[in-house]
Structure formats: structure tokens, C-alpha cells
Amino acid sequence: MTLFAYTLQQLITEGLPATVIFAVVGMVLALVAYRLLDLITPGCLSREIFENRNVAAAILGGALVLGICIIIAAAVAG
């Protein structure tokens, strides 16, 4: 009786590349979403966060990235 349905070789050759691809696609989509938010908001969001230390802008950016990442994770898992 095996504990896992897949062998280690199957996990490395099939699972690992898929995981890396989904991770890269997820990070790219999160970055694109952040850049889109930066384009539709007045001013430069990154400058507001890092130079002006605007906490509200940081919360907005963080909430957007977390929301997009949750959607991407649900799409990958489903």
C-alpha cells in the first residue's frame, strides 16, 4: 500500500514544472494588476507609497494584490 498516488519521479517531472509555471504566471498577473491600478489612480502609486509614506495608498495596493492572488489561486486550484 502506497501513501501517495504518484511516485517521486512523477512529481518532479510533472508536478514541479506545472507549479513553477503557475507561480510565474500568477506573479506576472499580480504585477500587471498593480500596474493597471497605478495607471487608473491619479499620481504615481509607488511614489505615494515609498516616498510620501502614504499608508492609505499602501493598503489599497496591498488589498488589490491580495485580492488578485486569491482569484489566481482559486483558478489554479479549480
N, C-alpha and C positions, 0 to 999 in steps of 0.2 A: 504494500500500500504506500503510495507516494503522497507526500504532504502537498506538493504543488502540481498543478496540471501541466506546467511547462518545465522543460529542462533548463539548466543554466545557459546552455548554448543557444536555445531558442530565445530566451530572454535577452541575451546580449545581441544576437543578430537581428531580431525582430522588434523587441520592445525598446531597446536603447535608442536606435535611430529615430523611431517614431516619437519618443519622449523629447529628444533634442529638437526635432523639427517643430513639434507643437510648442515647446518652450520659446524657441526663436520667433515663431510666428506670433505668439502671444505677446512677447516683449515689443515686437515691431508694431503690432496693433495698438498696444497701450501708448507707445510713443507717438504714433500718428494721432490718436485721440487727444493726447495732451497738446500736440501742436495745433490741432484744429481748435481746441478751446482757446489757445493763445491767440489764434487769428480772429476769433469772433468776439473776444473781450477787448475793451479799449486798453491801449497801452501794452507794454510787454510784461507778460505774466511772470516770466523768470526774473526779470529785473525787479518787479514788485516783491517777489518772494525773497530773493537773495540780497539785493542791495538795500531796499527800503524796509526789509524785515516785516512785511505785511502778513500778519497771521491769518487774516481772512482769506487772502489770496492763496496762501499755502493750504488752508483747509479745503478750499474749492478745488485746487489742483489735486490734492490727495484723495478727495472724495471721488473725483472723476476717474482717476487711475484705479482706485479700488473697485468702483462700480464696473468699469470696463473689464478688469481682470476677473471679476466674479462671473460676468457674462461669458467670457472666453473659457473659463474653467468649466462652466456648465455645458458649453458647446462641445468641448473636448471630451468630457465625461459621458455625454449623451450619445 
